[in-house]
Amino acid sequence: MQVHCFVSMPLSDVPERIWIKKYLEYAKENGEVTFDSADLKPFDSYFEEDFYRTVKTGLKKGYK
């Protein structure tokens, strides 16, 4: 699955209290998933860990 988001201004021009700014910042920092990476961030919940393992075993390499 993919998410495409287009905005008409630089991220720095989006007001701080607008939720889309937080989402875009998160996507910019965490948008690429590398299943072969050893330096994954710790999971915040068991759901995240279970989801990661399911996706890792169900998808081929090269997905972002």
C-alpha positions as CSV (number, residue, x, y, z in Angstrom):
1,M,0.0,0.0,0.0
2,Q,1.1,3.5,-0.6
3,V,0.1,7.0,0.5
4,H,0.7,10.0,-1.7
5,C,0.3,13.4,-0.2
6,F,0.8,16.7,-2.1
7,V,0.9,20.1,-0.5
8,S,1.2,23.5,-2.2
9,M,3.7,25.0,0.2
10,P,7.0,24.0,1.9
11,L,6.5,22.1,5.2
12,S,8.2,24.9,7.1
13,D,5.3,27.3,6.0
14,V,2.6,25.0,7.4
15,P,1.3,26.4,10.8
16,E,2.4,24.4,13.8
17,R,-1.1,23.6,15.0
18,I,-2.2,22.0,11.8
19,W,-2.4,18.2,12.1
20,I,-1.2,17.5,8.6
21,K,2.2,19.1,9.5
22,K,2.8,16.5,12.2
23,Y,1.8,13.7,9.7
24,L,4.1,15.0,7.0
25,E,7.0,15.4,9.4
26,Y,6.4,11.8,10.6
27,A,6.2,10.5,7.0
28,K,9.4,12.3,6.0
29,E,11.3,10.8,9.0
30,N,9.8,7.3,8.9
31,G,8.4,6.9,5.4
32,E,10.8,4.2,4.2
33,V,10.6,0.7,5.8
34,T,13.7,-1.4,5.3
35,F,13.0,-4.9,6.4
36,D,16.7,-5.8,6.4
37,S,17.7,-3.0,8.7
38,A,19.1,-3.9,12.1
39,D,18.5,-0.4,13.6
40,L,14.7,-0.4,13.9
41,K,13.1,1.8,16.4
42,P,11.6,0.1,19.4
43,F,8.0,-0.9,19.0
44,D,5.4,1.2,20.9
45,S,2.9,-1.7,21.3
46,Y,2.5,-5.4,20.7
47,F,0.2,-4.6,17.8
48,E,3.1,-2.8,16.0
49,E,5.5,-5.7,16.6
50,D,2.9,-8.2,15.4
51,F,2.0,-6.1,12.3
52,Y,5.7,-5.7,11.4
53,R,6.4,-9.4,11.6
54,T,3.3,-10.2,9.5
55,V,4.2,-7.7,6.9
56,K,7.9,-8.7,6.9
57,T,7.0,-12.3,6.2
58,G,4.2,-11.6,3.7
59,L,5.9,-9.0,1.5
60,K,8.9,-9.1,-0.8
61,K,11.9,-6.8,-0.5
62,G,11.7,-3.4,-2.0
63,Y,8.5,-2.1,-0.5
64,K,8.5,1.3,1.2
